[in-house]
């Protein structure tokens, strides 16, 4: 399926909310990158408007981490954060008490050294 014609999941942030978030974001480039990473890896960007604020805020503060930096994501949940850092060359470990075990989308793993 092409990026322009993806299946809309109920848990995906609506385009109208994303447009609003992008228009008010301090770093729309980071938000756009996180949304693309999330939709590529998970099939959706979480339909929680606060994530459009918190995820770019976190990544802006940590985007200067060098490749091979170690990142620990506590209460990782279903978010694009671990994948976003791994794509930047970081070694990421996640901790979450939820009983669902997530399996990363395999095509995203191409070209990465190590595991996510």
C-alpha angles and dihedrals in degrees: 000000000000120000091246093055107044127153110259112231120204090236092055120106108256116249091240091057091046091051090052092047092049092049092054101034119115088216109027088169091064093045091049091049092050093048092050091047091049095047091047094048103032104018092243146042109238113267093233111113092206088065088065086063104035100044095054090042091056096043092048090057093046103034091100092065108124122240111277092031113144117240125190114198109196116197087012096173118170100323138129094238099097093046092046092054093043091052087055090056100262124139105238131196121184130201124194132151095214114121094227113096112212123216114203118239102263101220088060089060092065110117096013122122113222131001133301 
